[in-house]
Amino acid sequence: MTSSIQERLGLHTRSMSIGGTERSTTADVREIPISKIAPDPDQPRRVFAEDKLDELAASIRESGLLQPIRVRRSSSDPGSFLIIAGERRWRACQRAGVEKMLAIVTDEHLDIGAVRIEQAAENLIREDLNAIDEARSYRDLLEGLAVSQAELARRLGKSAGHLSRMLSLLELDDETMEKIVAGELTAKDALAMREPKEPSKKSGRRRRRLPPGHYETPAGRAVVKRGKTLADLVACLSAMIDAEKRDAA
């Protein structure tokens, strides 16, 4: 799944295509103290399911960390590292009591735009991603890849309408977004509250259902009388229309 979404976005392990330009990266794998690793403050994903973290921590205690995380050197502290991908594994290792963990250290000169793209791509494969973090990931991909919403939707296999609705969530106030993250409000309901539907001015007057034997005429409602022939009905209708015209004149 991960490689599939990366391929659709035009991402590769050793290089990333950003705005049509290839940027090479170098990396090495090492064991790093967890205390020297910190989450990226600009990571689009903010919420992690507690029960899933507990499950992963139990797995790490039993079998160890099966996949290293990806980090880059901190620009403010060369001895520390910021997480590019794998914050969930880092959090689970902390819960499991692990002191050191394997990490792929990416070249410190890696373009930050490439980092944001990789983080957003990884987030979108998570099943427990909430709507706000999903929307932030779409936003980061749009900015990093410099593509249109329609093009990003095509690459991700999503509809343009879905992308547009998700991005609209980022225009909501902070309180509403927090409710969505907490599961107190659905994204659909939040957007509906922001944009109440108004009756369409183009819609005409609703046609009333008439009882059997009745029909509408320009002059009003008429009743079909039993025993009348078609010619009688036409003559009656013509007379009513003429009378309406005279009244209008």
Phi, psi and chi 1 to 4 in degrees:
 res  aa     phi    psi   chi1   chi2   chi3   chi4
   1 MET       -  -44.4  175.5   71.6   78.6      -
   2 THR   -61.7  -50.6  -55.2      -      -      -
   3 SER   -62.6  -34.0   60.1      -      -      -
   4 SER   -62.7  -48.3  175.5      -      -      -
   5 ILE   -70.1  -33.4 -165.6  170.6      -      -
   6 GLN   -65.7  -40.6  -73.4  177.9  -20.6      -
   7 GLU   -65.3  -41.3  -71.2  169.7    3.0      -
   8 ARG   -64.4  -30.0  -79.6 -177.1  -75.3  168.0
   9 LEU   -88.1   -5.3  -69.2  171.0      -      -
  10 GLY    82.2   28.3      -      -      -      -
  11 LEU  -102.3  150.3  -51.8 -179.5      -      -
  12 HIS  -137.5  158.4  -52.4  -79.3      -      -
  13 THR   -63.7  -45.0  -55.8      -      -      -
  14 ARG   -93.7  -15.5  -56.9  -65.0  -66.7 -179.6
  15 SER  -150.2  156.0   64.6      -      -      -
  16 MET  -130.0  137.7  -64.5 -175.7 -176.9      -
  17 SER   -93.4  115.2  175.5      -      -      -
  18 ILE  -123.1  114.2  -54.4  174.5      -      -
  19 GLY    59.1   30.6      -      -      -      -
  20 GLY    86.4    1.0      -      -      -      -
  21 THR  -112.6  130.6  -57.5      -      -      -
  22 GLU   -83.5  131.5  -68.7  -74.1  -27.4      -
  23 ARG  -121.7  119.1  -61.2 -178.0 -176.2  -87.6
  24 SER   -80.2  150.8  -61.7      -      -      -
  25 THR  -134.3  154.0   63.9      -      -      -
  26 THR  -122.7  154.4   58.3      -      -      -
  27 ALA  -153.0  156.7      -      -      -      -
  28 ASP  -140.7  156.1   66.8  -66.5      -      -
  29 VAL  -105.3  131.4 -178.6      -      -      -
  30 ARG  -149.2  165.4   67.2  178.1   70.4  174.1
  31 GLU   -95.2  125.5 -161.8  171.7   44.9      -
  32 ILE  -124.9  137.4  -58.7  175.1      -      -
  33 PRO   -59.3  135.8  -23.5   34.2      -      -
  34 ILE   -60.1  -31.0  -75.6 -174.4      -      -
  35 SER   -66.0  -17.7   59.7      -      -      -
  36 LYS   -93.9    1.6  -67.4  -67.7 -176.4  178.8
  37 ILE  -112.5  137.8  -57.3  172.9      -      -
  38 ALA  -137.9  153.9      -      -      -      -
  39 PRO   -67.3  151.1  -16.8   30.4      -      -
  40 ASP   -74.6  121.0 -173.0  -25.2      -      -
  41 PRO   -63.1  -19.8   21.4  -32.9      -      -
  42 ASP   -98.5    7.3  -66.0  -38.0      -      -
  43 GLN   -59.3  128.7  152.6   74.1  -93.0      -
  44 PRO   -65.8  -26.1   21.3  -32.2      -      -
  45 ARG   -85.5  127.2 -171.7  178.8 -173.0 -172.8
  46 ARG  -115.5  -23.0  -51.9  -72.6  173.2   79.8
  47 VAL  -118.2  136.1  178.9      -      -      -
  48 PHE  -127.5  130.9  -62.5   81.6      -      -
  49 ALA   -65.0  125.7      -      -      -      -
  50 GLU   -62.3  -42.7  -65.1  -66.2  -35.1      -
  51 ASP   -65.7  -36.5   56.1  -23.2      -      -
  52 LYS   -68.1  -37.1  -61.7  -65.2 -177.4 -178.9
  53 LEU   -64.4  -40.1  -75.2  175.5      -      -
  54 ASP   -64.1  -40.2  -71.7  -22.7      -      -
  55 GLU   -63.6  -44.8  -70.1  177.1    8.5      -
  56 LEU   -66.6  -38.6 -176.6   55.4      -      -
  57 ALA   -61.8  -40.2      -      -      -      -
  58 ALA   -64.6  -38.9      -      -      -      -
  59 SER   -66.7  -39.6  174.6      -      -      -
  60 ILE   -67.2  -39.2  -69.5  172.0      -      -
  61 ARG   -61.8  -35.2  -81.8 -167.5  -68.3  -92.9
  62 GLU   -84.9  -43.1 -177.8  176.5  -14.1      -
  63 SER  -118.5   -6.5  -53.2      -      -      -
  64 GLY    84.4  174.9      -      -      -      -
  65 LEU   -80.3  118.3 -178.6   64.4      -      -
  66 LEU   -85.5  -22.5  -58.4  179.7      -      -
  67 GLN  -134.1  124.0 -178.9 -178.2    4.2      -
  68 PRO   -68.7  155.4   25.2  -34.4      -      -
  69 ILE   -88.1  171.3   65.0  173.2      -      -
  70 ARG  -113.4  132.2  -84.8  172.3   55.2   79.8
  71 VAL  -134.8  165.7  -60.2      -      -      -
  72 ARG  -133.5  157.1   63.0 -175.8  174.8   89.5
  73 ARG   -68.1  143.4  -68.3 -174.7 -177.5  -82.3
  74 SER   -75.6  132.6  170.5      -      -      -
  75 SER   -69.8  -26.8   57.4      -      -      -
  76 SER   -87.4  -23.2   58.7      -      -      -
  77 ASP  -143.4   99.2 -179.0    3.7      -      -
  78 PRO   -56.8  -22.3  -24.1   34.8      -      -
  79 GLY   -86.7   -2.4      -      -      -      -
  80 SER  -115.6  166.2  -62.2      -      -      -
  81 PHE  -134.5  147.3  -57.2   84.5      -      -
  82 LEU  -109.4  141.0  -66.4  178.5      -      -
  83 ILE   -76.6  129.2  -61.1  172.0      -      -
  84 ILE   -91.5  -49.6  -66.1  175.7      -      -
  85 ALA  -144.7  132.5      -      -      -      -
  86 GLY   115.6   22.0      -      -      -      -
  87 GLU   -60.5  -35.8 -176.8  175.9  -19.6      -
  88 ARG   -62.4  -41.6  179.0  170.3  168.2  -91.1
  89 ARG   -66.9  -37.8  -80.8  165.7  -83.6  159.8
  90 TRP   -63.8  -43.6  173.4   75.3      -      -
  91 ARG   -64.0  -40.4  -71.4  174.7  179.1  -92.8
  92 ALA   -67.1  -36.7      -      -      -      -
  93 CYS   -64.1  -37.5  -79.3      -      -      -
  94 GLN   -60.9  -43.5  -74.3 -175.6  -49.5      -
  95 ARG   -67.7  -30.5  -64.7 -169.2  178.9 -157.9
  96 ALA   -80.5   -5.2      -      -      -      -
  97 GLY    80.2   19.7      -      -      -      -
  98 VAL   -76.3  135.3  175.5      -      -      -
  99 GLU   -94.2  -32.4  -65.0 -177.3   -3.9      -
 100 LYS  -130.2  151.4  -65.5 -177.7  177.9 -179.3
 101 MET  -144.2  151.6   64.3 -173.6  -56.1      -
 102 LEU   -73.0  137.1  -81.3  179.4      -      -
 103 ALA  -144.4  143.0      -      -      -      -
 104 ILE   -89.4  114.7  -59.6  172.0      -      -
 105 VAL   -91.3  114.9 -178.0      -      -      -
 106 THR   -87.1  148.6  -56.7      -      -      -
 107 ASP   -43.3  127.9 -175.9   -0.8      -      -
 108 GLU   -63.3  -15.8   58.7 -174.1  -55.3      -
 109 HIS   -90.9    9.6  -59.2  -63.1      -      -
 110 LEU   -57.7  134.3  175.1   66.0      -      -
 111 ASP   -61.7  129.6 -172.0  -80.4      -      -
 112 ILE   -61.6  -31.8  -64.1  -58.6      -      -
 113 GLY   -59.8  -38.7      -      -      -      -
 114 ALA   -65.9  -36.4      -      -      -      -
 115 VAL   -62.2  -47.1  172.3      -      -      -
 116 ARG   -61.8  -39.6  -63.0  -70.1  169.9 -100.3
 117 ILE   -64.1  -45.0  -68.3  171.8      -      -
 118 GLU   -64.6  -41.0 -176.0  171.0   -9.5      -
 119 GLN   -63.2  -44.5  -70.6  172.5  -24.0      -
 120 ALA   -64.6  -40.5      -      -      -      -
 121 ALA   -64.1  -41.1      -      -      -      -
 122 GLU   -66.9  -39.5  178.2  175.7  -52.6      -
 123 ASN   -59.6  -39.0  -73.4  -23.1      -      -
 124 LEU   -70.1   -9.7  -68.9  175.6      -      -
 125 ILE   -95.6   -1.7   66.3  172.7      -      -
 126 ARG   -82.5  131.9  -57.6  -57.6 -179.6 -166.2
 127 GLU   -73.2  -27.6  -64.6 -179.9   -3.3      -
 128 ASP   -96.1   17.7   59.6  -16.5      -      -
 129 LEU   -71.9  127.6 -167.6   66.5      -      -
 130 ASN   -79.6  166.0   67.2   71.2      -      -
 131 ALA   -62.1  -36.7      -      -      -      -
 132 ILE   -69.6  -44.1  -61.9  -60.1      -      -
 133 ASP   -66.5  -34.5  -74.7   -9.9      -      -
 134 GLU   -62.7  -43.8 -179.6 -177.9   -9.3      -
 135 ALA   -63.4  -41.1      -      -      -      -
 136 ARG   -62.8  -36.6  -70.0 -170.9  178.9  115.4
 137 SER   -66.0  -41.6  -64.7      -      -      -
 138 TYR   -62.0  -42.3  -69.8  142.2      -      -
 139 ARG   -61.3  -44.5  177.9 -164.8   60.6 -164.5
 140 ASP   -65.9  -35.9  -73.1   -6.1      -      -
 141 LEU   -68.2  -40.8  -74.6  173.9      -      -
 142 LEU   -60.4  -43.3  -75.2  171.0      -      -
 143 GLU   -72.9  -41.5  -65.7  175.6   -7.2      -
 144 GLY   -72.8  -40.2      -      -      -      -
 145 LEU   -86.2  -14.3  -66.6  171.7      -      -
 146 ALA    55.1   49.2      -      -      -      -
 147 VAL  -120.5  167.2  -63.7      -      -      -
 148 SER   -79.5  164.7   66.2      -      -      -
 149 GLN   -60.1  -39.8  -72.7 -172.3   31.1      -
 150 ALA   -63.7  -40.7      -      -      -      -
 151 GLU   -69.4  -41.7  172.6   61.1   16.1      -
 152 LEU   -64.4  -41.7  179.9   60.3      -      -
 153 ALA   -60.0  -41.9      -      -      -      -
 154 ARG   -63.1  -43.6 -175.2 -170.6   67.2   78.0
 155 ARG   -65.9  -36.4  -67.3 -166.4 -167.1 -175.7
 156 LEU   -85.1  -10.6  -66.0  173.3      -      -
 157 GLY    75.1   27.1      -      -      -      -
 158 LYS  -108.7  164.1  -55.4  -76.5 -174.5 -179.9
 159 SER   -83.2  150.7   71.1      -      -      -
 160 ALA   -62.4  -34.3      -      -      -      -
 161 GLY   -64.2  -39.5      -      -      -      -
 162 HIS   -63.1  -45.4  172.8   75.2      -      -
 163 LEU   -61.0  -43.0 -126.2   65.9      -      -
 164 SER   -63.1  -43.7  178.6      -      -      -
 165 ARG   -64.3  -42.0  -73.4 -169.9  -64.6  -86.3
 166 MET   -65.2  -42.2  -64.9  -56.1  -65.7      -
 167 LEU   -65.6  -28.0  -68.8  168.2      -      -
 168 SER   -64.5  -24.0  -65.3      -      -      -
 169 LEU   -63.6  -29.3  -65.4  174.6      -      -
 170 LEU   -73.7   -8.4  -58.2 -179.4      -      -
 171 GLU   -91.3   -5.4  -60.9  173.3    5.0      -
 172 LEU   -74.3  161.6  -61.3  171.0      -      -
 173 ASP   -71.6  161.1   59.7   86.9      -      -
 174 ASP   -59.4  -39.8  -68.3  -17.4      -      -
 175 GLU   -62.6  -42.9 -177.5  179.0   -4.6      -
 176 THR   -66.1  -41.5  -58.3      -      -      -
 177 MET   -62.9  -38.0  -73.6 -163.7  -74.6      -
 178 GLU   -64.1  -36.2  -72.1  173.2    2.8      -
 179 LYS   -66.6  -36.9  -71.9 -177.4  178.4  179.9
 180 ILE   -66.1  -44.9  -65.6  174.0      -      -
 181 VAL   -61.1  -39.7  170.6      -      -      -
 182 ALA   -77.7   -7.0      -      -      -      -
 183 GLY    81.7   12.2      -      -      -      -
 184 GLU   -84.7  -13.7  -60.0  172.6    3.6      -
 185 LEU  -149.2  135.3 -174.5   65.3      -      -
 186 THR   -82.7  156.8   66.4      -      -      -
 187 ALA   -61.4  -39.5      -      -      -      -
 188 LYS   -62.4  -45.5 -178.4  178.7  179.2 -179.5
 189 ASP   -67.7  -35.8  -71.4  -18.6      -      -
 190 ALA   -64.4  -42.5      -      -      -      -
 191 LEU   -69.7  -34.2  -68.5  176.5      -      -
 192 ALA   -67.1  -36.2      -      -      -      -
 193 MET   -68.4  -33.8  -69.7  168.0   56.6      -
 194 ARG   -75.1  -32.6 -170.4 -168.1   67.3  161.2
 195 GLU  -124.3   77.3  -60.0  174.7   -6.4      -
 196 PRO   -63.1  138.2   23.5  -33.4      -      -
 197 LYS   -76.3  135.4  -67.2 -176.7  177.8 -179.9
 198 GLU  -108.5  148.5  -62.7  179.9   -3.1      -
 199 PRO   -58.9  135.6  -21.4   32.2      -      -
 200 SER   -69.5  130.8  174.9      -      -      -
 201 LYS   -73.5  -20.4  -64.6 -179.6 -179.3  179.7
 202 LYS   -78.5  -22.8  -65.1 -178.1  179.4  179.6
 203 SER   -70.3  131.1   59.7      -      -      -
 204 GLY   -79.7 -177.6      -      -      -      -
 205 ARG   -65.8  133.2 -173.6  177.4   56.3 -173.4
 206 ARG   -63.4  135.2  -67.0 -175.4   60.7 -176.2
 207 ARG   -73.0  126.1 -176.8 -179.2  -65.2  -84.7
 208 ARG   -78.8  142.1  -67.6  175.0  -64.2  175.6
 209 ARG   -76.9  122.5 -176.0 -178.2  -64.6  -85.5
 210 LEU   -92.2  149.4  -60.6  177.7      -      -
 211 PRO   -68.4  159.5   22.8  -32.4      -      -
 212 PRO   -55.2  139.4  -24.4   34.8      -      -
 213 GLY    87.6    2.6      -      -      -      -
 214 HIS  -114.9  153.5  -68.5   67.8      -      -
 215 TYR  -151.0  156.2   61.0   93.5      -      -
 216 GLU   -88.3  143.2  -69.6  -76.5   -0.1      -
 217 THR  -129.9  165.0   72.7      -      -      -
 218 PRO   -57.8  -25.4  -27.1   36.4      -      -
 219 ALA   -93.1   -4.8      -      -      -      -
 220 GLY   134.8 -162.1      -      -      -      -
 221 ARG   -85.6  141.2 -175.1 -178.8  -57.9 -175.8
 222 ALA  -127.0  159.5      -      -      -      -
 223 VAL  -118.8  134.4 -178.3      -      -      -
 224 VAL   -81.0  118.8  178.1      -      -      -
 225 LYS   -90.0  144.3  -64.4 -178.6  179.3  179.3
 226 ARG   -65.1  146.4  -69.2 -175.0  179.5 -179.8
 227 GLY    87.3   -6.8      -      -      -      -
 228 LYS   -81.2  138.1  -69.3  -75.5 -173.1  179.7
 229 THR   -85.4  170.3   64.1      -      -      -
 230 LEU   -62.6  -39.7  178.6   58.9      -      -
 231 ALA   -62.3  -40.2      -      -      -      -
 232 ASP   -61.9  -41.3  -67.3  -27.1      -      -
 233 LEU   -66.6  -40.8  -67.4  174.6      -      -
 234 VAL   -63.9  -42.9  171.0      -      -      -
 235 ALA   -63.2  -41.6      -      -      -      -
 236 CYS   -62.7  -43.3  179.4      -      -      -
 237 LEU   -65.5  -40.9 -179.9   58.7      -      -
 238 SER   -62.1  -40.3  -62.8      -      -      -
 239 ALA   -63.8  -40.0      -      -      -      -
 240 MET   -66.6  -39.2  -65.1  177.6   67.4      -
 241 ILE   -66.2  -41.8  -67.2  175.3      -      -
 242 ASP   -62.3  -41.3  -69.5  -20.6      -      -
 243 ALA   -63.5  -37.9      -      -      -      -
 244 GLU   -65.4  -39.5  180.0   70.7   14.8      -
 245 LYS   -65.2  -41.1  -70.4 -179.6  178.3  178.4
 246 ARG   -64.0  -41.0  -73.4 -164.7  -60.5  -86.9
 247 ASP   -64.3  -38.0  -67.4  -18.3      -      -
 248 ALA   -68.6  -32.3      -      -      -      -
 249 ALA   -73.8      -      -      -      -      -
